Amino acid sequence: MKTETTNYSTAIGRSVLSPRYVIALSFDDLDTDITYLTSHDDCLDPFSLNLLDYSQWVNGGTGTQLPNFSLVGPVSSNDIITDTGPDGTDELLWQCTEQEGGGSPAAAASGGFDAALTGIDDTLTYRYSIWVKREHLTSGATYLGLSRSTTNTIAGAPDNNPYFFVADLPVINKWYLAVGLLHGSGYAGADTGLSGIYDPDTGLKVVSGVEFKIIPGSTTIVQRAYYFYADNIGDQQWMCRPRIDIVDGTEPDFELLLGSECRIDGCITSRNYLAC
């Protein structure tokens, strides 16, 4: 077995980034290629600086045993499984499965969770994110929301049911990054346009969202991630890597969060042709 190793870079929004990972190409005696992603030291550690500790997720669980995550919908709609994540490797996913069908309002919650953080500083800005994938384009909707009791609109009015967005995903069986921005209580600016759903292959926002700010004096924020009102029994949504980062300059940059520095653009098909 012969092995050759080379560095590759990737691109997002037409801006070429520096090399971020190593590809090892192994060849048997017939020069048949096998491609391995052997290391990606600059890829984002899902737990580093992440205020949401989802290390409590356990394969085969339902979410009922998690101290910081409260399931939404019936227990039978919520499962923690091991399956293929956004970078093509197996990881823990939160699986939502509709049990009743009928769409809105009959179906109600098709699965998801509330994850609370206590002891927060209301003057800081927080970036929410989670990866999401659906198997049906129009059955039900994907929700990413915030606390019902500690959230103001960007204009400063209390919102008792705030969501960064309620949306369908553009393509089935593809992972997208959902992002929301919660400003500190003293924020006086406009919506920056960050909230929304992003395509990791292009880096582009494919669904727009809105931003909020914290009610002054609040000490708790919540990430609400749901699948709601699915039409058919058995319709599913998957979520993984829930995050909340403090936006103070130490948070992972957006390209790293999106995973663009850990992806291979194109493919490798032969020993002499290393991109396509």
GUDONU-499754 format. One line per field, with one value per residue (C-alpha): residue in three letters; x, y, z. Coordinates in steps of 0.05 Angstrom, whole numbers. Example, Ala and Ser with C-alpha at 12.3 -4.5 7.8 and 13.67 -1.06 7.14 Angstrom:
BEGIN
residuo <- c(ALA / SER)
X <- c(246 / 273)
Y <- c(-90 / -21)
Z <- c(156 / 143)
END
This chain:
BEGIN
residuo <- c(MET / LYS / THR / GLU / THR / THR / ASN / TYR / SER / THR / ALA / ILE / GLY / ARG / SER / VAL / LEU / SER / PRO / ARG / TYR / VAL / ILE / ALA / LEU / SER / PHE / ASP / ASP / LEU / ASP / THR / ASP / ILE / THR / TYR / LEU / THR / SER / HIS / ASP / ASP / CYS / LEU / ASP / PRO / PHE / SER / LEU / ASN / LEU / LEU / ASP / TYR / SER / GLN / TRP / VAL / ASN / GLY / GLY / THR / GLY / THR / GLN / LEU / PRO / ASN / PHE / SER / LEU / VAL / GLY / PRO / VAL / SER / SER / ASN / ASP / ILE / ILE / THR / ASP / THR / GLY / PRO / ASP / GLY / THR / ASP / GLU / LEU / LEU / TRP / GLN / CYS / THR / GLU / GLN / GLU / GLY / GLY / GLY / SER / PRO / ALA / ALA / ALA / ALA / SER / GLY / GLY / PHE / ASP / ALA / ALA / LEU / THR / GLY / ILE / ASP / ASP / THR / LEU / THR / TYR / ARG / TYR / SER / ILE / TRP / VAL / LYS / ARG / GLU / HIS / LEU / THR / SER / GLY / ALA / THR / TYR / LEU / GLY / LEU / SER / ARG / SER / THR / THR / ASN / THR / ILE / ALA / GLY / ALA / PRO / ASP / ASN / ASN / PRO / TYR / PHE / PHE / VAL / ALA / ASP / LEU / PRO / VAL / ILE / ASN / LYS / TRP / TYR / LEU / ALA / VAL / GLY / LEU / LEU / HIS / GLY / SER / GLY / TYR / ALA / GLY / ALA / ASP / THR / GLY / LEU / SER / GLY / ILE / TYR / ASP / PRO / ASP / THR / GLY / LEU / LYS / VAL / VAL / SER / GLY / VAL / GLU / PHE / LYS / ILE / ILE / PRO / GLY / SER / THR / THR / ILE / VAL / GLN / ARG / ALA / TYR / TYR / PHE / TYR / ALA / ASP / ASN / ILE / GLY / ASP / GLN / GLN / TRP / MET / CYS / ARG / PRO / ARG / ILE / ASP / ILE / VAL / ASP / GLY / THR / GLU / PRO / ASP / PHE / GLU / LEU / LEU / LEU / GLY / SER / GLU / CYS / ARG / ILE / ASP / GLY / CYS / ILE / THR / SER / ARG / ASN / TYR / LEU / ALA / CYS)
X <- c(0 / 27 / 6 / 11 / -9 / -24 / -57 / -120 / -156 / -229 / -268 / -330 / -363 / -307 / -255 / -200 / -181 / -114 / -105 / -142 / -139 / -98 / -119 / -83 / -89 / -76 / -65 / -64 / -19 / -69 / -68 / -140 / -152 / -180 / -187 / -184 / -195 / -140 / -138 / -171 / -137 / -169 / -240 / -288 / -291 / -366 / -357 / -302 / -331 / -400 / -446 / -495 / -467 / -498 / -447 / -507 / -537 / -534 / -546 / -614 / -641 / -704 / -682 / -721 / -658 / -623 / -618 / -608 / -652 / -727 / -760 / -819 / -876 / -889 / -831 / -843 / -828 / -758 / -698 / -623 / -590 / -522 / -522 / -486 / -475 / -458 / -385 / -403 / -383 / -427 / -447 / -504 / -568 / -633 / -687 / -757 / -813 / -885 / -932 / -1002 / -1000 / -1051 / -1009 / -1029 / -1060 / -1073 / -1000 / -973 / -902 / -867 / -806 / -750 / -723 / -716 / -645 / -638 / -576 / -578 / -533 / -522 / -499 / -557 / -509 / -473 / -492 / -504 / -502 / -547 / -534 / -555 / -549 / -615 / -638 / -708 / -735 / -795 / -795 / -864 / -889 / -884 / -835 / -767 / -765 / -707 / -728 / -712 / -739 / -812 / -799 / -732 / -734 / -748 / -756 / -700 / -745 / -750 / -820 / -829 / -842 / -872 / -863 / -799 / -769 / -709 / -747 / -801 / -784 / -778 / -710 / -692 / -670 / -688 / -636 / -584 / -553 / -562 / -535 / -589 / -564 / -596 / -568 / -591 / -564 / -549 / -602 / -569 / -564 / -592 / -574 / -611 / -619 / -551 / -580 / -542 / -601 / -624 / -608 / -543 / -521 / -453 / -434 / -440 / -436 / -499 / -560 / -619 / -672 / -674 / -689 / -695 / -656 / -675 / -646 / -648 / -696 / -654 / -640 / -653 / -609 / -635 / -637 / -664 / -651 / -716 / -705 / -767 / -801 / -875 / -940 / -916 / -969 / -954 / -941 / -867 / -842 / -775 / -725 / -655 / -614 / -543 / -488 / -532 / -490 / -494 / -432 / -417 / -402 / -342 / -286 / -269 / -325 / -309 / -311 / -370 / -333 / -308 / -378 / -406 / -354 / -325 / -255 / -267 / -301 / -272 / -298 / -302 / -276 / -214 / -221 / -152 / -80 / -63 / -125 / -134 / -196 / -261)
Y <- c(0 / 68 / 132 / 204 / 264 / 334 / 397 / 427 / 492 / 508 / 569 / 605 / 664 / 663 / 680 / 628 / 607 / 580 / 505 / 477 / 401 / 343 / 291 / 224 / 186 / 112 / 67 / -8 / -45 / -33 / 42 / 40 / 103 / 108 / 179 / 193 / 258 / 244 / 308 / 376 / 411 / 477 / 450 / 473 / 433 / 429 / 439 / 492 / 559 / 530 / 552 / 494 / 430 / 375 / 323 / 297 / 269 / 193 / 147 / 113 / 166 / 206 / 272 / 258 / 245 / 310 / 362 / 423 / 401 / 395 / 356 / 386 / 342 / 270 / 226 / 182 / 242 / 251 / 205 / 214 / 171 / 162 / 176 / 217 / 290 / 352 / 332 / 262 / 225 / 192 / 235 / 243 / 273 / 295 / 261 / 289 / 244 / 263 / 214 / 241 / 276 / 325 / 388 / 451 / 451 / 377 / 354 / 407 / 391 / 339 / 340 / 385 / 416 / 477 / 487 / 539 / 578 / 612 / 664 / 701 / 773 / 812 / 864 / 814 / 790 / 716 / 677 / 617 / 561 / 490 / 444 / 418 / 370 / 350 / 293 / 332 / 402 / 427 / 380 / 419 / 475 / 485 / 532 / 566 / 609 / 642 / 651 / 670 / 713 / 748 / 771 / 838 / 852 / 893 / 954 / 940 / 910 / 846 / 784 / 724 / 675 / 697 / 659 / 677 / 643 / 592 / 562 / 504 / 481 / 489 / 416 / 351 / 307 / 362 / 394 / 469 / 515 / 554 / 618 / 671 / 734 / 757 / 827 / 853 / 893 / 960 / 949 / 1009 / 989 / 958 / 885 / 864 / 810 / 752 / 710 / 657 / 590 / 580 / 531 / 503 / 488 / 561 / 599 / 637 / 652 / 615 / 634 / 702 / 712 / 767 / 789 / 804 / 833 / 813 / 845 / 886 / 849 / 780 / 723 / 666 / 654 / 594 / 560 / 531 / 484 / 449 / 411 / 430 / 414 / 357 / 332 / 258 / 206 / 189 / 254 / 271 / 326 / 318 / 369 / 368 / 411 / 462 / 523 / 589 / 633 / 699 / 750 / 785 / 770 / 703 / 665 / 620 / 660 / 648 / 608 / 560 / 555 / 540 / 486 / 515 / 505 / 431 / 413 / 387 / 426 / 379 / 308 / 266 / 212 / 188 / 191 / 241 / 284 / 312 / 355 / 357)
Z <- c(0 / -20 / 13 / -12 / 29 / 5 / 32 / 2 / 12 / 2 / -20 / 4 / -31 / -83 / -30 / -25 / 45 / 69 / 72 / 132 / 128 / 103 / 52 / 52 / -13 / -7 / -68 / -73 / -122 / -179 / -164 / -141 / -100 / -30 / -2 / 72 / 110 / 161 / 200 / 205 / 263 / 248 / 246 / 300 / 364 / 376 / 451 / 451 / 476 / 467 / 524 / 508 / 536 / 495 / 517 / 557 / 492 / 493 / 434 / 443 / 490 / 481 / 514 / 577 / 617 / 599 / 654 / 608 / 549 / 555 / 498 / 461 / 437 / 457 / 480 / 419 / 373 / 402 / 395 / 400 / 347 / 315 / 241 / 188 / 207 / 166 / 153 / 129 / 193 / 245 / 305 / 353 / 323 / 353 / 311 / 308 / 282 / 271 / 306 / 288 / 221 / 196 / 194 / 232 / 283 / 292 / 289 / 338 / 360 / 318 / 363 / 387 / 451 / 495 / 522 / 577 / 600 / 667 / 698 / 632 / 625 / 593 / 565 / 520 / 450 / 437 / 371 / 367 / 317 / 302 / 241 / 213 / 158 / 134 / 92 / 65 / 35 / 56 / 110 / 176 / 190 / 221 / 281 / 316 / 374 / 441 / 511 / 517 / 579 / 569 / 496 / 464 / 390 / 359 / 369 / 444 / 451 / 491 / 449 / 485 / 427 / 390 / 332 / 290 / 233 / 218 / 151 / 102 / 79 / 5 / -8 / 26 / 60 / 62 / 123 / 133 / 187 / 224 / 258 / 302 / 335 / 404 / 420 / 490 / 526 / 510 / 435 / 397 / 326 / 268 / 248 / 220 / 174 / 205 / 227 / 177 / 146 / 108 / 54 / 74 / 2 / -21 / 44 / 23 / 65 / 35 / 86 / 121 / 195 / 246 / 307 / 379 / 442 / 515 / 564 / 614 / 678 / 649 / 673 / 629 / 554 / 517 / 451 / 423 / 364 / 337 / 281 / 282 / 244 / 199 / 151 / 152 / 205 / 203 / 173 / 203 / 218 / 246 / 286 / 314 / 344 / 381 / 401 / 436 / 431 / 465 / 410 / 439 / 389 / 419 / 385 / 325 / 260 / 216 / 163 / 216 / 245 / 176 / 167 / 103 / 129 / 140 / 74 / 9 / -51 / -111 / -108 / -119 / -171 / -192 / -173 / -227 / -224 / -155 / -163 / -202)
END
